[in-house]
Each structure stands twice: as C-alpha cells, then as structure tokens.
Amino acid sequence: LVSARLTFKAGSAQDPEGKAGVASMTAAMVTQGTTRLSAPQIATQIEQLGANIGAGAGSDFTNLYASSPANVFDQTMALLSEIVRSPAFAAEELGRQQQQSLDGLRIALSQPGSVASMATAKVNFGDTAYGQLTTPRSVEGLTTDDLKAYHATYFRPDQAILTFSGDITEADARR
C-alpha cells in the first residue's frame, strides 16, 4: 500500500470576503469531475484501482490524498494529478455539493456543540478570516467562477507539499 498527501498552503482562512466556504467547496468539487472525466467515471476508476482518493479543507490547508496498492499507484497518482490540474467545476455538480453542504449546516446548526463552536470562533476571531463563518447564504452564493478563481490562486506547485508513505522508494516518489 502506498499513500500520498498533497497539501496546499491555503484553506478557509483564505476564503474571500463574503465567500465563506469556497475553500471547502473547491476541495469537495475537485473530485467531482475533470475536463475529461465525469464524477461517475472518476468513481469507477478509483474502484477499479482499489484506491481511495479524496480532498478536504481546513483553516490553513487544503489536502488531497490518495492511497492504493503499490502495483497500481502510478495509475492512482495519474488520476490524482488529473483531478488536481483539470477540475471541471460543473454547474450540476456544484448544485449537488451545495445541497450536501446545506444539509450538513442544518444538522450542525441543530447541535448545541456546533453552535457553541461557531459562536466561540466569532467571539475569539471577530471579523478576521478565522472568524468568517460558512452560512447557508454564503454556500448558496458560491459560483463555479468562485471555485475556479480559488483553484487558480491556491492550487499551484509553489503552494504545495507532496508527502508519500508506504511501500515506495525515494526514487519512485521523486519520479
């Protein structure tokens, strides 16, 4: 088994003013289609490889990860590369992701612990980037252009750290 983690030095703290949630939505959308492959085609390839590929954004970083058996890791990395370099950001996929995000927010807003955490962030960080909260309004306002702009700004080699672990040599990792 070999695993890779591609970390970009940007997260929700870099969400533009009024666009809270764009980092998380961009991370969610990169795995939902490329300019060549649809979301179902990506899912099929991941399954055929016996791989795991995903993405997520935190406050300061966005991570994409991949793991697979060593004998198909080259193909897994080729797929991850396509996902990172050529996301489609299709409008219909954005609608699905927005609905999932809104469902998650509704659940979070019904949980006292989540509400307390959001209130604490707002009190501690105020109007700074760390105090900006993702809300139903901000999620609904996100557009494919917002995701494309975030991707172009932060998903760059000079902002990335690539880490490998597992059954891989240093020479193979460098290749």
C-alpha positions in Angstrom: 0.0 0.0 0.0 1.2 3.5 -0.9 -0.3 6.8 0.2 0.2 10.3 -0.9 -1.0 13.6 0.6 -0.9 16.8 -1.5 -1.2 19.8 0.8 -1.8 23.3 -0.5 -1.0 26.2 1.9 -4.5 27.7 1.8 -7.8 26.9 3.5 -10.9 28.6 4.7 -8.8 31.5 6.2 -8.2 32.5 2.5 -11.9 32.5 1.6 -12.6 35.8 0.0 -14.9 38.3 1.9 -18.5 37.2 1.6 -17.5 33.8 0.1 -17.1 31.7 3.2 -17.0 28.1 2.3 -15.2 28.5 -1.0 -12.1 26.5 0.1 -14.2 23.6 1.3 -16.4 23.6 -1.7 -13.4 23.8 -4.0 -11.9 20.7 -2.2 -15.2 18.9 -2.5 -15.6 19.7 -6.2 -12.1 18.7 -7.5 -13.0 15.0 -7.1 -16.4 15.5 -8.8 -15.2 15.6 -12.4 -12.4 16.8 -14.6 -12.4 18.3 -18.1 -12.1 14.7 -19.4 -13.8 12.5 -16.8 -17.2 12.8 -15.1 -17.7 12.2 -11.4 -19.1 8.6 -12.1 -16.1 7.8 -14.3 -13.7 9.0 -11.6 -15.5 6.9 -9.0 -15.3 3.9 -11.3 -11.6 4.3 -11.9 -11.0 4.6 -8.1 -12.9 1.5 -7.5 -11.2 -0.5 -10.3 -7.8 0.5 -8.9 -8.8 -0.4 -5.3 -7.8 3.1 -4.4 -9.0 5.8 -2.1 -8.9 9.4 -3.3 -10.4 12.4 -1.5 -10.0 16.0 -0.5 -10.8 18.4 2.3 -10.0 21.9 3.5 -9.2 23.2 7.0 -8.5 26.7 8.2 -5.0 26.9 6.8 -4.5 24.0 4.4 -6.3 22.0 1.7 -5.4 18.4 1.5 -5.9 15.9 -1.3 -5.0 12.3 -0.6 -4.6 9.1 -2.5 -3.8 5.5 -1.4 -3.8 2.3 -3.4 -2.0 -1.0 -3.7 1.7 -0.3 -4.8 1.3 -2.1 -8.1 -1.3 0.5 -9.3 0.0 3.5 -7.5 1.3 5.1 -10.7 -2.2 5.0 -12.2 -3.7 6.3 -8.9 -1.2 9.3 -9.0 -2.0 9.9 -12.6 -5.7 10.1 -11.7 -5.0 12.4 -8.7 -2.9 14.6 -10.9 -5.8 15.0 -13.4 -8.2 15.7 -10.6 -5.9 18.5 -9.2 -4.9 20.0 -12.5 -8.1 19.8 -14.6 -11.2 20.0 -12.4 -14.4 20.7 -14.4 -16.4 22.5 -11.7 -19.6 21.5 -13.5 -22.6 23.6 -12.5 -24.8 20.5 -11.9 -22.1 19.0 -9.6 -21.9 22.4 -7.7 -25.6 22.2 -7.1 -25.3 18.7 -5.6 -22.4 19.8 -3.4 -24.2 22.9 -2.3 -27.2 20.8 -1.3 -24.9 18.4 0.7 -23.2 21.4 2.4 -26.5 23.0 3.3 -27.8 19.7 4.7 -24.6 19.5 6.8 -25.0 23.1 8.0 -28.7 22.4 9.0 -27.6 19.5 11.1 -24.7 21.4 12.6 -27.0 24.3 13.5 -29.3 21.9 15.3 -26.4 20.7 17.6 -25.6 22.8 20.6 -21.9 21.9 20.5 -21.6 23.0 16.9 -23.4 26.3 17.6 -21.2 26.9 20.6 -18.1 26.3 18.4 -19.3 28.7 15.8 -20.1 31.4 18.4 -16.7 30.9 20.0 -14.9 31.3 16.7 -16.8 34.5 16.1 -16.1 35.9 19.6 -12.4 34.9 19.5 -11.6 36.0 16.0 -14.2 38.6 15.2 -14.2 39.8 11.6 -10.9 38.3 10.8 -10.5 35.4 8.3 -10.7 32.9 11.2 -14.0 34.4 12.4 -15.7 34.2 9.0 -18.5 31.6 9.2 -19.9 29.4 6.5 -23.6 30.1 6.4 -26.5 28.9 4.2 -26.4 32.2 2.4 -22.6 32.0 1.7 -22.9 28.4 0.4 -25.9 29.3 -1.9 -24.0 32.3 -3.2 -20.9 30.3 -4.4 -20.5 30.0 -8.2 -18.3 27.9 -10.4 -16.3 31.1 -11.1 -15.6 31.5 -7.4 -14.2 27.9 -7.3 -12.2 28.4 -10.5 -10.7 31.6 -9.1 -9.8 29.9 -5.7 -8.3 26.9 -7.5 -6.2 29.1 -9.9 -4.9 31.2 -7.0 -4.0 28.4 -4.5 -3.7 25.0 -6.2 -0.2 25.8 -7.5 3.1 23.9 -7.3 4.7 26.8 -5.3 1.9 26.4 -2.7 2.1 22.6 -2.5 3.8 19.9 -0.3 3.6 16.3 -1.5 4.2 13.6 1.0 4.4 9.8 0.4 4.3 6.9 2.8 4.2 3.2 2.5 5.7 0.8 0.0 7.6 3.3 -2.1 11.2 4.2 -2.6 12.6 7.7 -2.6 13.4 7.3 -6.3 9.9 6.2 -7.2 8.4 9.0 -5.1 10.5 11.6 -6.9 9.5 10.2 -10.3 
